[in-house]
């Protein structure tokens, strides 16, 4: 079993499922709280319609005692409350990770890692070999997470992020290195 993406990296009461259109309002709450330049509802709606775009949701099922404070908020109509999401494109033999965020009350619980692992594993199983992403230079927590999965810095885009003109760090991963048993 892969120790970086193996069982037990996220509480059992959280599952990774495709995002539904009805989830967008919950996603927007997380998006606005997580990013200086948040996507719009229309951006998420467009991504849901693109054939090459995939959006995973981390959804709480029932009470979650392994997370501090537990979870009593459950959207029974849609099977649970969305506490995180990841958007990626699958093009040719590569995926590009576009957006990832976790609700502030659920951070540092392995949910971001689980979303990434699920996306990377699915991508490898469908024939992708590499993953790329961009991250703010100042986002040390995200950079540490990506590096722990094996992403390495391959470049930098000066002034990429608009409001602060902050550079983007370009990172890349050979997915087979993360899941050698599947390669």
Secondary structure, DSSP 4 states (H G I P E B T S, - for coil): --TTTSTTSS-TTEEEEE--GGGHHHHHHHHHHH-TTPPPHHHHHHHHH-TTEEEEEEEE-S--TTSTT------TTTTSEEEEEEEEEEETTEEEEEEEEE-GGGTTSSHHHHHHHHHHHHHHHTT--EEEEEEETT-HHHHHHHHHTT-EEEEEEEEEETTTTEEEEEEEEEHHHH-TTT-
